[in-house]
Amino acid sequence: MERDDLDRLLEHFTRRGFTRIVSALARTTRSEDLGVAPIAILQLVDETPRRLSELQDELTLTQPTTSRLVDDLVRRKLLHRAEDPDDRRTKCVEITAAGRKLVARIGAGRVAAMKAFMGSLTDEEKERARGVMLALLGGSR
């Protein structure tokens, strides 16, 4: 496949997939009134507690923006601040049970949106897509 063809295909595929995922996010989080950045923070912290500086770097946000977003998530009881186990002078943020529940709902909505997107594929094509996803994720699940 020519590079230009691959670029066009990737652009079209990611645009359609992104649109479906963003629409699913909007439906899933309608009552929470959360944007993409706070959702990304929740998903990152769900993986492991993070320092604000780590979130800032990962999401390329400014320090004031990161602080404001985290403050709001703490106020909503989706995150809480804790002492960093590696450096007691530093605080990190951890996800709460309510935050974990929201992340699970968001994930279920995202999966449903992508399954619908892949709905016209045959079982064989879905299995090939699964193989590609595993390769892109480095074999992790």
Rosetta constraint file for C-alpha pairs under 8 A:
AtomPair CA 1 CA 5 HARMONIC 6.40 0.50
AtomPair CA 1 CA 6 HARMONIC 6.48 0.50
AtomPair CA 2 CA 6 HARMONIC 6.28 0.50
AtomPair CA 3 CA 7 HARMONIC 6.09 0.50
AtomPair CA 4 CA 8 HARMONIC 6.14 0.50
AtomPair CA 5 CA 9 HARMONIC 6.05 0.50
AtomPair CA 6 CA 10 HARMONIC 5.96 0.50
AtomPair CA 7 CA 11 HARMONIC 6.05 0.50
AtomPair CA 8 CA 12 HARMONIC 6.14 0.50
AtomPair CA 9 CA 13 HARMONIC 5.97 0.50
AtomPair CA 10 CA 14 HARMONIC 5.86 0.50
AtomPair CA 11 CA 15 HARMONIC 5.93 0.50
AtomPair CA 12 CA 16 HARMONIC 6.25 0.50
AtomPair CA 13 CA 17 HARMONIC 6.07 0.50
AtomPair CA 14 CA 18 HARMONIC 5.64 0.50
AtomPair CA 15 CA 19 HARMONIC 6.02 0.50
AtomPair CA 16 CA 20 HARMONIC 6.31 0.50
AtomPair CA 17 CA 21 HARMONIC 6.18 0.50
AtomPair CA 17 CA 114 HARMONIC 7.03 0.50
AtomPair CA 17 CA 117 HARMONIC 7.31 0.50
AtomPair CA 18 CA 22 HARMONIC 5.98 0.50
AtomPair CA 19 CA 23 HARMONIC 6.03 0.50
AtomPair CA 20 CA 24 HARMONIC 6.14 0.50
AtomPair CA 20 CA 113 HARMONIC 5.89 0.50
AtomPair CA 20 CA 114 HARMONIC 7.20 0.50
AtomPair CA 20 CA 117 HARMONIC 7.69 0.50
AtomPair CA 21 CA 25 HARMONIC 6.12 0.50
AtomPair CA 21 CA 109 HARMONIC 7.98 0.50
AtomPair CA 21 CA 110 HARMONIC 5.52 0.50
AtomPair CA 21 CA 113 HARMONIC 6.19 0.50
AtomPair CA 21 CA 114 HARMONIC 7.28 0.50
AtomPair CA 22 CA 26 HARMONIC 6.13 0.50
AtomPair CA 23 CA 27 HARMONIC 6.29 0.50
AtomPair CA 24 CA 28 HARMONIC 5.98 0.50
AtomPair CA 24 CA 106 HARMONIC 7.91 0.50
AtomPair CA 24 CA 109 HARMONIC 5.58 0.50
AtomPair CA 24 CA 110 HARMONIC 5.97 0.50
AtomPair CA 24 CA 113 HARMONIC 6.30 0.50
AtomPair CA 25 CA 29 HARMONIC 5.88 0.50
AtomPair CA 25 CA 106 HARMONIC 6.36 0.50
AtomPair CA 25 CA 109 HARMONIC 6.92 0.50
AtomPair CA 25 CA 110 HARMONIC 7.02 0.50
AtomPair CA 26 CA 30 HARMONIC 5.58 0.50
AtomPair CA 28 CA 105 HARMONIC 6.93 0.50
AtomPair CA 28 CA 106 HARMONIC 6.05 0.50
AtomPair CA 28 CA 109 HARMONIC 6.45 0.50
AtomPair CA 29 CA 33 HARMONIC 6.13 0.50
AtomPair CA 29 CA 34 HARMONIC 6.33 0.50
AtomPair CA 29 CA 106 HARMONIC 7.42 0.50
AtomPair CA 30 CA 34 HARMONIC 7.56 0.50
AtomPair CA 34 CA 38 HARMONIC 6.36 0.50
AtomPair CA 34 CA 39 HARMONIC 6.80 0.50
AtomPair CA 35 CA 39 HARMONIC 6.47 0.50
AtomPair CA 36 CA 40 HARMONIC 6.12 0.50
AtomPair CA 37 CA 41 HARMONIC 6.24 0.50
AtomPair CA 37 CA 59 HARMONIC 7.74 0.50
AtomPair CA 37 CA 69 HARMONIC 7.93 0.50
AtomPair CA 38 CA 42 HARMONIC 6.25 0.50
AtomPair CA 38 CA 69 HARMONIC 6.21 0.50
AtomPair CA 38 CA 70 HARMONIC 7.62 0.50
AtomPair CA 38 CA 73 HARMONIC 7.40 0.50
AtomPair CA 39 CA 43 HARMONIC 6.22 0.50
AtomPair CA 39 CA 103 HARMONIC 7.88 0.50
AtomPair CA 40 CA 44 HARMONIC 6.15 0.50
AtomPair CA 40 CA 59 HARMONIC 7.95 0.50
AtomPair CA 41 CA 45 HARMONIC 6.10 0.50
AtomPair CA 41 CA 55 HARMONIC 6.81 0.50
AtomPair CA 41 CA 70 HARMONIC 7.90 0.50
AtomPair CA 42 CA 46 HARMONIC 5.94 0.50
AtomPair CA 42 CA 78 HARMONIC 7.80 0.50
AtomPair CA 42 CA 79 HARMONIC 7.65 0.50
AtomPair CA 42 CA 95 HARMONIC 7.00 0.50
AtomPair CA 42 CA 99 HARMONIC 6.92 0.50
AtomPair CA 42 CA 103 HARMONIC 6.85 0.50
AtomPair CA 43 CA 47 HARMONIC 6.67 0.50
AtomPair CA 43 CA 103 HARMONIC 6.36 0.50
AtomPair CA 44 CA 48 HARMONIC 6.85 0.50
AtomPair CA 44 CA 50 HARMONIC 7.80 0.50
AtomPair CA 44 CA 55 HARMONIC 7.79 0.50
AtomPair CA 45 CA 49 HARMONIC 5.05 0.50
AtomPair CA 45 CA 50 HARMONIC 5.90 0.50
AtomPair CA 45 CA 93 HARMONIC 7.10 0.50
AtomPair CA 45 CA 94 HARMONIC 6.01 0.50
AtomPair CA 45 CA 95 HARMONIC 5.99 0.50
AtomPair CA 46 CA 94 HARMONIC 7.41 0.50
AtomPair CA 46 CA 95 HARMONIC 5.78 0.50
AtomPair CA 46 CA 100 HARMONIC 6.57 0.50
AtomPair CA 46 CA 103 HARMONIC 7.61 0.50
AtomPair CA 48 CA 94 HARMONIC 7.41 0.50
AtomPair CA 49 CA 92 HARMONIC 6.34 0.50
AtomPair CA 49 CA 93 HARMONIC 5.58 0.50
AtomPair CA 49 CA 94 HARMONIC 4.70 0.50
AtomPair CA 49 CA 95 HARMONIC 7.27 0.50
AtomPair CA 50 CA 54 HARMONIC 6.17 0.50
AtomPair CA 50 CA 55 HARMONIC 6.70 0.50
AtomPair CA 50 CA 92 HARMONIC 5.23 0.50
AtomPair CA 50 CA 93 HARMONIC 5.56 0.50
AtomPair CA 50 CA 94 HARMONIC 6.96 0.50
AtomPair CA 51 CA 55 HARMONIC 6.60 0.50
AtomPair CA 51 CA 84 HARMONIC 7.69 0.50
AtomPair CA 51 CA 90 HARMONIC 7.73 0.50
AtomPair CA 51 CA 91 HARMONIC 6.44 0.50
AtomPair CA 51 CA 92 HARMONIC 4.23 0.50
AtomPair CA 51 CA 93 HARMONIC 6.30 0.50
AtomPair CA 52 CA 56 HARMONIC 6.08 0.50
AtomPair CA 52 CA 63 HARMONIC 7.94 0.50
AtomPair CA 52 CA 66 HARMONIC 6.86 0.50
AtomPair CA 52 CA 67 HARMONIC 7.18 0.50
AtomPair CA 52 CA 91 HARMONIC 7.96 0.50
AtomPair CA 52 CA 92 HARMONIC 6.49 0.50
AtomPair CA 52 CA 93 HARMONIC 7.35 0.50
AtomPair CA 53 CA 57 HARMONIC 6.13 0.50
AtomPair CA 53 CA 63 HARMONIC 7.42 0.50
AtomPair CA 54 CA 58 HARMONIC 5.98 0.50
AtomPair CA 55 CA 59 HARMONIC 5.99 0.50
AtomPair CA 55 CA 61 HARMONIC 7.88 0.50
AtomPair CA 55 CA 66 HARMONIC 7.23 0.50
AtomPair CA 56 CA 60 HARMONIC 5.52 0.50
AtomPair CA 56 CA 61 HARMONIC 4.86 0.50
AtomPair CA 56 CA 62 HARMONIC 6.27 0.50
AtomPair CA 56 CA 63 HARMONIC 6.32 0.50
AtomPair CA 56 CA 66 HARMONIC 5.88 0.50
AtomPair CA 57 CA 61 HARMONIC 6.78 0.50
AtomPair CA 61 CA 65 HARMONIC 6.27 0.50
AtomPair CA 61 CA 66 HARMONIC 6.09 0.50
AtomPair CA 62 CA 66 HARMONIC 6.13 0.50
AtomPair CA 63 CA 67 HARMONIC 6.10 0.50
AtomPair CA 64 CA 68 HARMONIC 6.08 0.50
AtomPair CA 65 CA 69 HARMONIC 6.11 0.50
AtomPair CA 66 CA 70 HARMONIC 6.08 0.50
AtomPair CA 67 CA 71 HARMONIC 5.93 0.50
AtomPair CA 68 CA 72 HARMONIC 6.24 0.50
AtomPair CA 69 CA 73 HARMONIC 6.33 0.50
AtomPair CA 70 CA 74 HARMONIC 6.06 0.50
AtomPair CA 70 CA 79 HARMONIC 7.54 0.50
AtomPair CA 71 CA 75 HARMONIC 6.08 0.50
AtomPair CA 72 CA 76 HARMONIC 6.20 0.50
AtomPair CA 73 CA 77 HARMONIC 6.25 0.50
AtomPair CA 73 CA 78 HARMONIC 5.31 0.50
AtomPair CA 73 CA 79 HARMONIC 5.59 0.50
AtomPair CA 74 CA 78 HARMONIC 5.80 0.50
AtomPair CA 74 CA 79 HARMONIC 4.68 0.50
AtomPair CA 74 CA 80 HARMONIC 5.29 0.50
AtomPair CA 74 CA 81 HARMONIC 7.52 0.50
AtomPair CA 77 CA 96 HARMONIC 6.84 0.50
AtomPair CA 77 CA 98 HARMONIC 6.95 0.50
AtomPair CA 77 CA 99 HARMONIC 7.31 0.50
AtomPair CA 78 CA 95 HARMONIC 6.12 0.50
AtomPair CA 78 CA 96 HARMONIC 5.31 0.50
AtomPair CA 78 CA 97 HARMONIC 7.42 0.50
AtomPair CA 78 CA 98 HARMONIC 5.50 0.50
AtomPair CA 78 CA 99 HARMONIC 4.00 0.50
AtomPair CA 78 CA 100 HARMONIC 7.66 0.50
AtomPair CA 79 CA 93 HARMONIC 6.32 0.50
AtomPair CA 79 CA 94 HARMONIC 5.53 0.50
AtomPair CA 79 CA 95 HARMONIC 4.43 0.50
AtomPair CA 79 CA 96 HARMONIC 5.21 0.50
AtomPair CA 79 CA 99 HARMONIC 6.35 0.50
AtomPair CA 80 CA 93 HARMONIC 5.52 0.50
AtomPair CA 80 CA 94 HARMONIC 5.46 0.50
AtomPair CA 80 CA 95 HARMONIC 6.38 0.50
AtomPair CA 80 CA 96 HARMONIC 6.57 0.50
AtomPair CA 81 CA 91 HARMONIC 6.40 0.50
AtomPair CA 81 CA 92 HARMONIC 5.73 0.50
AtomPair CA 81 CA 93 HARMONIC 4.46 0.50
AtomPair CA 81 CA 94 HARMONIC 6.30 0.50
AtomPair CA 82 CA 91 HARMONIC 5.60 0.50
AtomPair CA 82 CA 92 HARMONIC 5.41 0.50
AtomPair CA 82 CA 93 HARMONIC 5.90 0.50
AtomPair CA 82 CA 94 HARMONIC 6.88 0.50
AtomPair CA 83 CA 87 HARMONIC 7.69 0.50
AtomPair CA 83 CA 88 HARMONIC 5.71 0.50
AtomPair CA 83 CA 89 HARMONIC 7.53 0.50
AtomPair CA 83 CA 90 HARMONIC 6.35 0.50
AtomPair CA 83 CA 91 HARMONIC 4.75 0.50
AtomPair CA 83 CA 92 HARMONIC 6.09 0.50
AtomPair CA 84 CA 88 HARMONIC 5.44 0.50
AtomPair CA 84 CA 89 HARMONIC 7.47 0.50
AtomPair CA 84 CA 90 HARMONIC 5.54 0.50
AtomPair CA 84 CA 91 HARMONIC 5.15 0.50
AtomPair CA 84 CA 92 HARMONIC 5.33 0.50
AtomPair CA 95 CA 99 HARMONIC 5.58 0.50
AtomPair CA 95 CA 100 HARMONIC 6.30 0.50
AtomPair CA 96 CA 100 HARMONIC 6.12 0.50
AtomPair CA 97 CA 101 HARMONIC 6.14 0.50
AtomPair CA 98 CA 102 HARMONIC 6.29 0.50
AtomPair CA 99 CA 103 HARMONIC 6.18 0.50
AtomPair CA 100 CA 104 HARMONIC 6.19 0.50
AtomPair CA 101 CA 105 HARMONIC 6.36 0.50
AtomPair CA 102 CA 106 HARMONIC 6.15 0.50
AtomPair CA 103 CA 107 HARMONIC 6.06 0.50
AtomPair CA 104 CA 108 HARMONIC 6.15 0.50
AtomPair CA 105 CA 109 HARMONIC 6.24 0.50
AtomPair CA 106 CA 110 HARMONIC 6.15 0.50
AtomPair CA 107 CA 111 HARMONIC 6.09 0.50
AtomPair CA 108 CA 112 HARMONIC 6.09 0.50
AtomPair CA 109 CA 113 HARMONIC 6.14 0.50
AtomPair CA 110 CA 114 HARMONIC 6.29 0.50
AtomPair CA 111 CA 115 HARMONIC 6.01 0.50
AtomPair CA 112 CA 116 HARMONIC 6.16 0.50
AtomPair CA 113 CA 117 HARMONIC 6.24 0.50
AtomPair CA 114 CA 118 HARMONIC 6.16 0.50
AtomPair CA 115 CA 119 HARMONIC 5.84 0.50
AtomPair CA 118 CA 126 HARMONIC 7.51 0.50
AtomPair CA 121 CA 125 HARMONIC 5.63 0.50
AtomPair CA 121 CA 126 HARMONIC 6.05 0.50
AtomPair CA 122 CA 126 HARMONIC 6.19 0.50
AtomPair CA 123 CA 127 HARMONIC 6.20 0.50
AtomPair CA 124 CA 128 HARMONIC 6.33 0.50
AtomPair CA 125 CA 129 HARMONIC 6.09 0.50
AtomPair CA 126 CA 130 HARMONIC 6.07 0.50
AtomPair CA 127 CA 131 HARMONIC 6.33 0.50
AtomPair CA 128 CA 132 HARMONIC 6.33 0.50
AtomPair CA 129 CA 133 HARMONIC 6.16 0.50
AtomPair CA 130 CA 134 HARMONIC 6.19 0.50
AtomPair CA 131 CA 135 HARMONIC 6.17 0.50
AtomPair CA 132 CA 136 HARMONIC 6.15 0.50
AtomPair CA 133 CA 137 HARMONIC 6.14 0.50
AtomPair CA 134 CA 138 HARMONIC 6.09 0.50
AtomPair CA 134 CA 139 HARMONIC 4.79 0.50
AtomPair CA 134 CA 140 HARMONIC 6.55 0.50
AtomPair CA 134 CA 141 HARMONIC 7.17 0.50
AtomPair CA 135 CA 139 HARMONIC 5.62 0.50
AtomPair CA 137 CA 141 HARMONIC 7.46 0.50
